[in-house]
Amino acid sequence: MIDHRRRLLSRAALTAEGRITVQRAPDRAWPGDHSRLCALENDGHLLFLGEQPGALPGSASAAWRLTTRGRAALRDA
C-alpha cells in the first residue's frame, strides 16, 4: 500500500466514527490529500459523506468515512 494511503486510512481509523475531513481554502483550492481521498473512495476504502460550506466565502470541508474494506486494507498493510 502506498504510504499516503496508509497515512490517510490510519488517520480515519483513529476517530470514533472512522471519519476524515479536509478543508478547502477560500481561494477554492483543495489540499493535495483531497485527490488522494477521492482515489481511496474510488477503491472502496472510503465512503464520501459530502461537503459543507465553510465560515469564509469560498471555503468548505469534505468528509469521508472508513469502510469495512478500508479497515481490512489497513489491517493487511
PyMOL Python script that loads the backbone (N, CA, C, O; Angstrom):
from pymol import cmd

cmd.read_pdbstr("""\
ATOM      1  N   MET A   1       0.853  -1.176   0.000  1.00  0.00           N
ATOM      2  CA  MET A   1       0.000   0.000   0.000  1.00  0.00           C
ATOM      3  C   MET A   1       0.898   1.238   0.000  1.00  0.00           C
ATOM      4  O   MET A   1       1.881   1.294   0.738  1.00  0.00           O
ATOM      5  N   ILE A   2       0.565   2.209  -0.810  1.00  0.00           N
ATOM      6  CA  ILE A   2       1.323   3.446  -0.888  1.00  0.00           C
ATOM      7  C   ILE A   2       1.243   4.161   0.458  1.00  0.00           C
ATOM      8  O   ILE A   2       0.198   4.150   1.109  1.00  0.00           O
ATOM      9  N   ASP A   3       2.333   4.777   0.870  1.00  0.00           N
ATOM     10  CA  ASP A   3       2.424   5.376   2.198  1.00  0.00           C
ATOM     11  C   ASP A   3       1.326   6.402   2.482  1.00  0.00           C
ATOM     12  O   ASP A   3       0.769   6.405   3.580  1.00  0.00           O
ATOM     13  N   HIS A   4       0.996   7.278   1.518  1.00  0.00           N
ATOM     14  CA  HIS A   4      -0.040   8.282   1.808  1.00  0.00           C
ATOM     15  C   HIS A   4      -1.410   7.634   1.979  1.00  0.00           C
ATOM     16  O   HIS A   4      -2.244   8.157   2.717  1.00  0.00           O
ATOM     17  N   ARG A   5      -1.657   6.514   1.318  1.00  0.00           N
ATOM     18  CA  ARG A   5      -2.920   5.801   1.519  1.00  0.00           C
ATOM     19  C   ARG A   5      -2.999   5.252   2.939  1.00  0.00           C
ATOM     20  O   ARG A   5      -4.027   5.384   3.604  1.00  0.00           O
ATOM     21  N   ARG A   6      -1.928   4.645   3.397  1.00  0.00           N
ATOM     22  CA  ARG A   6      -1.884   4.108   4.763  1.00  0.00           C
ATOM     23  C   ARG A   6      -2.039   5.246   5.778  1.00  0.00           C
ATOM     24  O   ARG A   6      -2.744   5.099   6.776  1.00  0.00           O
ATOM     25  N   ARG A   7      -1.386   6.365   5.521  1.00  0.00           N
ATOM     26  CA  ARG A   7      -1.462   7.521   6.422  1.00  0.00           C
ATOM     27  C   ARG A   7      -2.891   8.022   6.542  1.00  0.00           C
ATOM     28  O   ARG A   7      -3.366   8.283   7.647  1.00  0.00           O
ATOM     29  N   LEU A   8      -3.582   8.160   5.418  1.00  0.00           N
ATOM     30  CA  LEU A   8      -4.952   8.679   5.441  1.00  0.00           C
ATOM     31  C   LEU A   8      -5.926   7.677   6.057  1.00  0.00           C
ATOM     32  O   LEU A   8      -6.803   8.063   6.830  1.00  0.00           O
ATOM     33  N   LEU A   9      -5.782   6.407   5.723  1.00  0.00           N
ATOM     34  CA  LEU A   9      -6.653   5.395   6.317  1.00  0.00           C
ATOM     35  C   LEU A   9      -6.414   5.304   7.823  1.00  0.00           C
ATOM     36  O   LEU A   9      -7.361   5.151   8.594  1.00  0.00           O
ATOM     37  N   SER A  10      -5.163   5.397   8.238  1.00  0.00           N
ATOM     38  CA  SER A  10      -4.841   5.363   9.668  1.00  0.00           C
ATOM     39  C   SER A  10      -5.442   6.561  10.386  1.00  0.00           C
ATOM     40  O   SER A  10      -5.964   6.437  11.494  1.00  0.00           O
ATOM     41  N   ARG A  11      -5.366   7.709   9.754  1.00  0.00           N
ATOM     42  CA  ARG A  11      -5.934   8.924  10.352  1.00  0.00           C
ATOM     43  C   ARG A  11      -7.437   8.777  10.545  1.00  0.00           C
ATOM     44  O   ARG A  11      -7.971   9.183  11.577  1.00  0.00           O
ATOM     45  N   ALA A  12      -8.120   8.204   9.569  1.00  0.00           N
ATOM     46  CA  ALA A  12      -9.566   7.980   9.689  1.00  0.00           C
ATOM     47  C   ALA A  12      -9.858   6.943  10.770  1.00  0.00           C
ATOM     48  O   ALA A  12     -10.820   7.087  11.524  1.00  0.00           O
ATOM     49  N   ALA A  13      -9.039   5.909  10.849  1.00  0.00           N
ATOM     50  CA  ALA A  13      -9.277   4.829  11.810  1.00  0.00           C
ATOM     51  C   ALA A  13      -9.112   5.296  13.251  1.00  0.00           C
ATOM     52  O   ALA A  13      -9.659   4.677  14.163  1.00  0.00           O
ATOM     53  N   LEU A  14      -8.376   6.363  13.468  1.00  0.00           N
ATOM     54  CA  LEU A  14      -8.151   6.863  14.827  1.00  0.00           C
ATOM     55  C   LEU A  14      -9.392   7.522  15.430  1.00  0.00           C
ATOM     56  O   LEU A  14      -9.489   7.644  16.651  1.00  0.00           O
ATOM     57  N   THR A  15     -10.333   7.944  14.602  1.00  0.00           N
ATOM     58  CA  THR A  15     -11.524   8.607  15.119  1.00  0.00           C
ATOM     59  C   THR A  15     -12.585   7.572  15.474  1.00  0.00           C
ATOM     60  O   THR A  15     -12.596   6.467  14.932  1.00  0.00           O
ATOM     61  N   ALA A  16     -13.465   7.940  16.382  1.00  0.00           N
ATOM     62  CA  ALA A  16     -14.515   7.019  16.837  1.00  0.00           C
ATOM     63  C   ALA A  16     -15.430   6.595  15.688  1.00  0.00           C
ATOM     64  O   ALA A  16     -15.844   5.438  15.622  1.00  0.00           O
ATOM     65  N   GLU A  17     -15.746   7.519  14.789  1.00  0.00           N
ATOM     66  CA  GLU A  17     -16.660   7.223  13.683  1.00  0.00           C
ATOM     67  C   GLU A  17     -15.935   6.824  12.404  1.00  0.00           C
ATOM     68  O   GLU A  17     -16.581   6.527  11.399  1.00  0.00           O
ATOM     69  N   GLY A  18     -14.604   6.811  12.422  1.00  0.00           N
ATOM     70  CA  GLY A  18     -13.854   6.469  11.218  1.00  0.00           C
ATOM     71  C   GLY A  18     -13.940   7.544  10.157  1.00  0.00           C
ATOM     72  O   GLY A  18     -13.901   7.248   8.963  1.00  0.00           O
ATOM     73  N   ARG A  19     -14.059   8.797  10.586  1.00  0.00           N
ATOM     74  CA  ARG A  19     -14.226   9.910   9.642  1.00  0.00           C
ATOM     75  C   ARG A  19     -12.928  10.665   9.438  1.00  0.00           C
ATOM     76  O   ARG A  19     -12.074  10.742  10.322  1.00  0.00           O
ATOM     77  N   ILE A  20     -12.811  11.219   8.246  1.00  0.00           N
ATOM     78  CA  ILE A  20     -11.685  12.084   7.912  1.00  0.00           C
ATOM     79  C   ILE A  20     -12.230  13.247   7.092  1.00  0.00           C
ATOM     80  O   ILE A  20     -13.069  13.052   6.213  1.00  0.00           O
ATOM     81  N   THR A  21     -11.756  14.450   7.378  1.00  0.00           N
ATOM     82  CA  THR A  21     -12.210  15.636   6.647  1.00  0.00           C
ATOM     83  C   THR A  21     -11.004  16.445   6.180  1.00  0.00           C
ATOM     84  O   THR A  21      -9.928  16.392   6.777  1.00  0.00           O
ATOM     85  N   VAL A  22     -11.209  17.184   5.113  1.00  0.00           N
ATOM     86  CA  VAL A  22     -10.228  18.159   4.639  1.00  0.00           C
ATOM     87  C   VAL A  22     -10.954  19.470   4.394  1.00  0.00           C
ATOM     88  O   VAL A  22     -12.145  19.497   4.082  1.00  0.00           O
ATOM     89  N   GLN A  23     -10.211  20.553   4.543  1.00  0.00           N
ATOM     90  CA  GLN A  23     -10.768  21.891   4.390  1.00  0.00           C
ATOM     91  C   GLN A  23     -10.322  22.495   3.055  1.00  0.00           C
ATOM     92  O   GLN A  23      -9.161  22.389   2.660  1.00  0.00           O
ATOM     93  N   ARG A  24     -11.273  23.126   2.379  1.00  0.00           N
ATOM     94  CA  ARG A  24     -10.948  23.869   1.151  1.00  0.00           C
ATOM     95  C   ARG A  24     -10.709  25.318   1.548  1.00  0.00           C
ATOM     96  O   ARG A  24     -11.463  25.888   2.336  1.00  0.00           O
ATOM     97  N   ALA A  25      -9.675  25.896   1.007  1.00  0.00           N
ATOM     98  CA  ALA A  25      -9.321  27.281   1.301  1.00  0.00           C
ATOM     99  C   ALA A  25     -10.308  28.242   0.617  1.00  0.00           C
ATOM    100  O   ALA A  25     -10.976  27.868  -0.347  1.00  0.00           O
ATOM    101  N   PRO A  26     -10.394  29.474   1.122  1.00  0.00           N
ATOM    102  CA  PRO A  26     -11.281  30.454   0.486  1.00  0.00           C
ATOM    103  C   PRO A  26     -10.964  30.699  -0.991  1.00  0.00           C
ATOM    104  O   PRO A  26     -11.842  31.124  -1.742  1.00  0.00           O
ATOM    105  N   ASP A  27      -9.729  30.439  -1.418  1.00  0.00           N
ATOM    106  CA  ASP A  27      -9.396  30.612  -2.841  1.00  0.00           C
ATOM    107  C   ASP A  27      -9.852  29.422  -3.679  1.00  0.00           C
ATOM    108  O   ASP A  27      -9.509  29.315  -4.856  1.00  0.00           O
ATOM    109  N   ARG A  28     -10.634  28.521  -3.060  1.00  0.00           N
ATOM    110  CA  ARG A  28     -11.236  27.342  -3.692  1.00  0.00           C
ATOM    111  C   ARG A  28     -10.229  26.246  -4.026  1.00  0.00           C
ATOM    112  O   ARG A  28     -10.521  25.375  -4.846  1.00  0.00           O
ATOM    113  N   ALA A  29      -9.059  26.274  -3.412  1.00  0.00           N
ATOM    114  CA  ALA A  29      -8.052  25.237  -3.640  1.00  0.00           C
ATOM    115  C   ALA A  29      -8.165  24.158  -2.565  1.00  0.00           C
ATOM    116  O   ALA A  29      -8.140  24.453  -1.370  1.00  0.00           O
ATOM    117  N   TRP A  30      -8.291  22.908  -3.003  1.00  0.00           N
ATOM    118  CA  TRP A  30      -8.294  21.777  -2.072  1.00  0.00           C
ATOM    119  C   TRP A  30      -6.860  21.385  -1.783  1.00  0.00           C
ATOM    120  O   TRP A  30      -5.997  21.546  -2.647  1.00  0.00           O
ATOM    121  N   PRO A  31      -6.580  20.875  -0.594  1.00  0.00           N
ATOM    122  CA  PRO A  31      -5.227  20.367  -0.327  1.00  0.00           C
ATOM    123  C   PRO A  31      -4.974  19.090  -1.136  1.00  0.00           C
ATOM    124  O   PRO A  31      -5.913  18.473  -1.638  1.00  0.00           O
ATOM    125  N   GLY A  32      -3.719  18.704  -1.257  1.00  0.00           N
ATOM    126  CA  GLY A  32      -3.357  17.520  -2.032  1.00  0.00           C
ATOM    127  C   GLY A  32      -4.035  16.245  -1.557  1.00  0.00           C
ATOM    128  O   GLY A  32      -4.291  15.342  -2.354  1.00  0.00           O
ATOM    129  N   ASP A  33      -4.326  16.167  -0.263  1.00  0.00           N
ATOM    130  CA  ASP A  33      -4.973  14.959   0.257  1.00  0.00           C
ATOM    131  C   ASP A  33      -6.383  14.772  -0.279  1.00  0.00           C
ATOM    132  O   ASP A  33      -6.901  13.655  -0.239  1.00  0.00           O
ATOM    133  N   HIS A  34      -7.022  15.821  -0.779  1.00  0.00           N
ATOM    134  CA  HIS A  34      -8.381  15.686  -1.316  1.00  0.00           C
ATOM    135  C   HIS A  34      -8.404  14.687  -2.465  1.00  0.00           C
ATOM    136  O   HIS A  34      -9.264  13.807  -2.505  1.00  0.00           O
ATOM    137  N   SER A  35      -7.477  14.815  -3.390  1.00  0.00           N
ATOM    138  CA  SER A  35      -7.453  13.878  -4.527  1.00  0.00           C
ATOM    139  C   SER A  35      -7.092  12.467  -4.077  1.00  0.00           C
ATOM    140  O   SER A  35      -7.578  11.493  -4.652  1.00  0.00           O
ATOM    141  N   ARG A  36      -6.254  12.346  -3.064  1.00  0.00           N
ATOM    142  CA  ARG A  36      -5.912  11.026  -2.528  1.00  0.00           C
ATOM    143  C   ARG A  36      -7.119  10.389  -1.857  1.00  0.00           C
ATOM    144  O   ARG A  36      -7.340   9.185  -1.991  1.00  0.00           O
ATOM    145  N   LEU A  37      -7.901  11.185  -1.137  1.00  0.00           N
ATOM    146  CA  LEU A  37      -9.112  10.672  -0.502  1.00  0.00           C
ATOM    147  C   LEU A  37     -10.135  10.247  -1.559  1.00  0.00           C
ATOM    148  O   LEU A  37     -10.823   9.240  -1.390  1.00  0.00           O
ATOM    149  N   CYS A  38     -10.233  11.007  -2.636  1.00  0.00           N
ATOM    150  CA  CYS A  38     -11.135  10.622  -3.737  1.00  0.00           C
ATOM    151  C   CYS A  38     -10.703   9.296  -4.347  1.00  0.00           C
ATOM    152  O   CYS A  38     -11.547   8.473  -4.698  1.00  0.00           O
ATOM    153  N   ALA A  39      -9.391   9.080  -4.476  1.00  0.00           N
ATOM    154  CA  ALA A  39      -8.888   7.811  -5.009  1.00  0.00           C
ATOM    155  C   ALA A  39      -9.221   6.659  -4.063  1.00  0.00           C
ATOM    156  O   ALA A  39      -9.580   5.570  -4.513  1.00  0.00           O
ATOM    157  N   LEU A  40      -9.105   6.893  -2.760  1.00  0.00           N
ATOM    158  CA  LEU A  40      -9.467   5.867  -1.788  1.00  0.00           C
ATOM    159  C   LEU A  40     -10.965   5.576  -1.833  1.00  0.00           C
ATOM    160  O   LEU A  40     -11.392   4.440  -1.624  1.00  0.00           O
ATOM    161  N   GLU A  41     -11.748   6.599  -2.104  1.00  0.00           N
ATOM    162  CA  GLU A  41     -13.198   6.409  -2.280  1.00  0.00           C
ATOM    163  C   GLU A  41     -13.466   5.538  -3.502  1.00  0.00           C
ATOM    164  O   GLU A  41     -14.283   4.619  -3.444  1.00  0.00           O
ATOM    165  N   ASN A  42     -12.787   5.818  -4.599  1.00  0.00           N
ATOM    166  CA  ASN A  42     -12.968   5.030  -5.822  1.00  0.00           C
ATOM    167  C   ASN A  42     -12.577   3.570  -5.626  1.00  0.00           C
ATOM    168  O   ASN A  42     -13.140   2.684  -6.269  1.00  0.00           O
ATOM    169  N   ASP A  43     -11.618   3.317  -4.744  1.00  0.00           N
ATOM    170  CA  ASP A  43     -11.185   1.946  -4.451  1.00  0.00           C
ATOM    171  C   ASP A  43     -12.099   1.243  -3.461  1.00  0.00           C
ATOM    172  O   ASP A  43     -11.933   0.050  -3.205  1.00  0.00           O
ATOM    173  N   GLY A  44     -13.071   1.972  -2.895  1.00  0.00           N
ATOM    174  CA  GLY A  44     -13.997   1.380  -1.939  1.00  0.00           C
ATOM    175  C   GLY A  44     -13.514   1.399  -0.499  1.00  0.00           C
ATOM    176  O   GLY A  44     -14.140   0.798   0.374  1.00  0.00           O
ATOM    177  N   HIS A  45     -12.390   2.093  -0.241  1.00  0.00           N
ATOM    178  CA  HIS A  45     -11.847   2.158   1.108  1.00  0.00           C
ATOM    179  C   HIS A  45     -12.515   3.239   1.953  1.00  0.00           C
ATOM    180  O   HIS A  45     -12.510   3.159   3.181  1.00  0.00           O
ATOM    181  N   LEU A  46     -13.084   4.236   1.307  1.00  0.00           N
ATOM    182  CA  LEU A  46     -13.783   5.325   1.991  1.00  0.00           C
ATOM    183  C   LEU A  46     -15.141   5.544   1.341  1.00  0.00           C
ATOM    184  O   LEU A  46     -15.338   5.238   0.165  1.00  0.00           O
ATOM    185  N   LEU A  47     -16.065   6.072   2.116  1.00  0.00           N
ATOM    186  CA  LEU A  47     -17.393   6.454   1.631  1.00  0.00           C
ATOM    187  C   LEU A  47     -17.505   7.960   1.748  1.00  0.00           C
ATOM    188  O   LEU A  47     -17.320   8.510   2.834  1.00  0.00           O
ATOM    189  N   PHE A  48     -17.807   8.640   0.644  1.00  0.00           N
ATOM    190  CA  PHE A  48     -17.934  10.094   0.657  1.00  0.00           C
ATOM    191  C   PHE A  48     -19.222  10.486   1.365  1.00  0.00           C
ATOM    192  O   PHE A  48     -20.299  10.001   1.020  1.00  0.00           O
ATOM    193  N   LEU A  49     -19.109  11.366   2.356  1.00  0.00           N
ATOM    194  CA  LEU A  49     -20.266  11.806   3.133  1.00  0.00           C
ATOM    195  C   LEU A  49     -20.819  13.144   2.664  1.00  0.00           C
ATOM    196  O   LEU A  49     -21.964  13.480   2.968  1.00  0.00           O
ATOM    197  N   GLY A  50     -20.021  13.914   1.924  1.00  0.00           N
ATOM    198  CA  GLY A  50     -20.499  15.181   1.390  1.00  0.00           C
ATOM    199  C   GLY A  50     -19.618  16.355   1.755  1.00  0.00           C
ATOM    200  O   GLY A  50     -18.599  16.220   2.432  1.00  0.00           O
ATOM    201  N   GLU A  51     -20.047  17.512   1.282  1.00  0.00           N
ATOM    202  CA  GLU A  51     -19.347  18.770   1.533  1.00  0.00           C
ATOM    203  C   GLU A  51     -20.243  19.699   2.334  1.00  0.00           C
ATOM    204  O   GLU A  51     -21.467  19.681   2.206  1.00  0.00           O
ATOM    205  N   GLN A  52     -19.604  20.507   3.160  1.00  0.00           N
ATOM    206  CA  GLN A  52     -20.299  21.525   3.937  1.00  0.00           C
ATOM    207  C   GLN A  52     -19.638  22.865   3.666  1.00  0.00           C
ATOM    208  O   GLN A  52     -18.412  22.938   3.587  1.00  0.00           O
ATOM    209  N   PRO A  53     -20.430  23.937   3.519  1.00  0.00           N
ATOM    210  CA  PRO A  53     -19.819  25.249   3.338  1.00  0.00           C
ATOM    211  C   PRO A  53     -19.047  25.661   4.581  1.00  0.00           C
ATOM    212  O   PRO A  53     -19.414  25.310   5.702  1.00  0.00           O
ATOM    213  N   GLY A  54     -17.988  26.400   4.370  1.00  0.00           N
ATOM    214  CA  GLY A  54     -17.174  26.879   5.483  1.00  0.00           C
ATOM    215  C   GLY A  54     -17.622  28.239   5.959  1.00  0.00           C
ATOM    216  O   GLY A  54     -18.576  28.816   5.438  1.00  0.00           O
ATOM    217  N   ALA A  55     -16.924  28.740   6.951  1.00  0.00           N
ATOM    218  CA  ALA A  55     -17.260  30.034   7.542  1.00  0.00           C
ATOM    219  C   ALA A  55     -16.908  31.198   6.619  1.00  0.00           C
ATOM    220  O   ALA A  55     -17.579  32.230   6.642  1.00  0.00           O
ATOM    221  N   LEU A  56     -15.871  31.043   5.814  1.00  0.00           N
ATOM    222  CA  LEU A  56     -15.445  32.095   4.901  1.00  0.00           C
ATOM    223  C   LEU A  56     -16.012  31.844   3.506  1.00  0.00           C
ATOM    224  O   LEU A  56     -16.181  30.691   3.110  1.00  0.00           O
ATOM    225  N   PRO A  57     -16.307  32.902   2.758  1.00  0.00           N
ATOM    226  CA  PRO A  57     -16.791  32.704   1.376  1.00  0.00           C
ATOM    227  C   PRO A  57     -15.796  31.892   0.559  1.00  0.00           C
ATOM    228  O   PRO A  57     -14.604  32.199   0.526  1.00  0.00           O
ATOM    229  N   GLY A  58     -16.295  30.859  -0.093  1.00  0.00           N
ATOM    230  CA  GLY A  58     -15.450  30.007  -0.931  1.00  0.00           C
ATOM    231  C   GLY A  58     -14.836  28.830  -0.190  1.00  0.00           C
ATOM    232  O   GLY A  58     -14.342  27.894  -0.819  1.00  0.00           O
ATOM    233  N   SER A  59     -14.858  28.862   1.128  1.00  0.00           N
ATOM    234  CA  SER A  59     -14.272  27.753   1.889  1.00  0.00           C
ATOM    235  C   SER A  59     -15.313  26.652   2.070  1.00  0.00           C
ATOM    236  O   SER A  59     -16.516  26.895   1.978  1.00  0.00           O
ATOM    237  N   ALA A  60     -14.840  25.458   2.324  1.00  0.00           N
ATOM    238  CA  ALA A  60     -15.730  24.308   2.519  1.00  0.00           C
ATOM    239  C   ALA A  60     -14.944  23.198   3.190  1.00  0.00           C
ATOM    240  O   ALA A  60     -13.723  23.280   3.321  1.00  0.00           O
ATOM    241  N   SER A  61     -15.644  22.168   3.611  1.00  0.00           N
ATOM    242  CA  SER A  61     -14.994  20.957   4.108  1.00  0.00           C
ATOM    243  C   SER A  61     -15.664  19.765   3.446  1.00  0.00           C
ATOM    244  O   SER A  61     -16.860  19.789   3.157  1.00  0.00           O
ATOM    245  N   ALA A  62     -14.884  18.731   3.212  1.00  0.00           N
ATOM    246  CA  ALA A  62     -15.386  17.483   2.636  1.00  0.00           C
ATOM    247  C   ALA A  62     -15.075  16.371   3.626  1.00  0.00           C
ATOM    248  O   ALA A  62     -14.022  16.371   4.264  1.00  0.00           O
ATOM    249  N   ALA A  63     -16.002  15.419   3.750  1.00  0.00           N
ATOM    250  CA  ALA A  63     -15.831  14.347   4.733  1.00  0.00           C
ATOM    251  C   ALA A  63     -16.032  12.983   4.091  1.00  0.00           C
ATOM    252  O   ALA A  63     -16.839  12.819   3.176  1.00  0.00           O
ATOM    253  N   TRP A  64     -15.279  12.009   4.592  1.00  0.00           N
ATOM    254  CA  TRP A  64     -15.383  10.619   4.189  1.00  0.00           C
ATOM    255  C   TRP A  64     -15.420   9.761   5.448  1.00  0.00           C
ATOM    256  O   TRP A  64     -14.994  10.188   6.521  1.00  0.00           O
ATOM    257  N   ARG A  65     -15.941   8.537   5.297  1.00  0.00           N
ATOM    258  CA  ARG A  65     -15.951   7.570   6.398  1.00  0.00           C
ATOM    259  C   ARG A  65     -15.262   6.293   5.923  1.00  0.00           C
ATOM    260  O   ARG A  65     -15.451   5.853   4.789  1.00  0.00           O
ATOM    261  N   LEU A  66     -14.477   5.719   6.794  1.00  0.00           N
ATOM    262  CA  LEU A  66     -13.762   4.481   6.521  1.00  0.00           C
ATOM    263  C   LEU A  66     -14.756   3.331   6.357  1.00  0.00           C
ATOM    264  O   LEU A  66     -15.667   3.179   7.170  1.00  0.00           O
ATOM    265  N   THR A  67     -14.587   2.534   5.323  1.00  0.00           N
ATOM    266  CA  THR A  67     -15.456   1.386   5.080  1.00  0.00           C
ATOM    267  C   THR A  67     -14.822   0.118   5.667  1.00  0.00           C
ATOM    268  O   THR A  67     -13.670   0.129   6.101  1.00  0.00           O
ATOM    269  N   THR A  68     -15.580  -0.951   5.671  1.00  0.00           N
ATOM    270  CA  THR A  68     -15.063  -2.244   6.117  1.00  0.00           C
ATOM    271  C   THR A  68     -13.883  -2.659   5.251  1.00  0.00           C
ATOM    272  O   THR A  68     -12.893  -3.197   5.747  1.00  0.00           O
ATOM    273  N   ARG A  69     -13.999  -2.406   3.966  1.00  0.00           N
ATOM    274  CA  ARG A  69     -12.912  -2.738   3.040  1.00  0.00           C
ATOM    275  C   ARG A  69     -11.662  -1.914   3.354  1.00  0.00           C
ATOM    276  O   ARG A  69     -10.544  -2.422   3.270  1.00  0.00           O
ATOM    277  N   GLY A  70     -11.852  -0.647   3.715  1.00  0.00           N
ATOM    278  CA  GLY A  70     -10.724   0.201   4.091  1.00  0.00           C
ATOM    279  C   GLY A  70     -10.046  -0.271   5.363  1.00  0.00           C
ATOM    280  O   GLY A  70      -8.819  -0.254   5.457  1.00  0.00           O
ATOM    281  N   ARG A  71     -10.844  -0.696   6.353  1.00  0.00           N
ATOM    282  CA  ARG A  71     -10.268  -1.231   7.597  1.00  0.00           C
ATOM    283  C   ARG A  71      -9.467  -2.503   7.314  1.00  0.00           C
ATOM    284  O   ARG A  71      -8.394  -2.710   7.882  1.00  0.00           O
ATOM    285  N   ALA A  72      -9.999  -3.349   6.434  1.00  0.00           N
ATOM    286  CA  ALA A  72      -9.286  -4.590   6.085  1.00  0.00           C
ATOM    287  C   ALA A  72      -7.977  -4.277   5.365  1.00  0.00           C
ATOM    288  O   ALA A  72      -6.958  -4.914   5.631  1.00  0.00           O
ATOM    289  N   ALA A  73      -7.995  -3.309   4.464  1.00  0.00           N
ATOM    290  CA  ALA A  73      -6.776  -2.938   3.731  1.00  0.00           C
ATOM    291  C   ALA A  73      -5.724  -2.390   4.685  1.00  0.00           C
ATOM    292  O   ALA A  73      -4.533  -2.658   4.526  1.00  0.00           O
ATOM    293  N   LEU A  74      -6.162  -1.628   5.665  1.00  0.00           N
ATOM    294  CA  LEU A  74      -5.233  -1.081   6.643  1.00  0.00           C
ATOM    295  C   LEU A  74      -4.659  -2.189   7.528  1.00  0.00           C
ATOM    296  O   LEU A  74      -3.467  -2.188   7.832  1.00  0.00           O
ATOM    297  N   ARG A  75      -5.486  -3.109   7.930  1.00  0.00           N
ATOM    298  CA  ARG A  75      -5.057  -4.234   8.766  1.00  0.00           C
ATOM    299  C   ARG A  75      -4.057  -5.123   8.013  1.00  0.00           C
ATOM    300  O   ARG A  75      -3.095  -5.618   8.601  1.00  0.00           O
ATOM    301  N   ASP A  76      -4.294  -5.322   6.705  1.00  0.00           N
ATOM    302  CA  ASP A  76      -3.451  -6.200   5.902  1.00  0.00           C
ATOM    303  C   ASP A  76      -2.159  -5.546   5.443  1.00  0.00           C
ATOM    304  O   ASP A  76      -1.255  -6.225   4.956  1.00  0.00           O
ATOM    305  N   ALA A  77      -2.067  -4.222   5.597  1.00  0.00           N
ATOM    306  CA  ALA A  77      -0.892  -3.494   5.105  1.00  0.00           C
ATOM    307  C   ALA A  77       0.327  -3.728   5.969  1.00  0.00           C
ATOM    308  O   ALA A  77       1.396  -3.185   5.688  1.00  0.00           O
TER     309      ALA A  77
END
""", "prot")
cmd.dss("prot")
cmd.show_as("cartoon", "prot")
cmd.util.cbc("prot")
cmd.orient("prot")
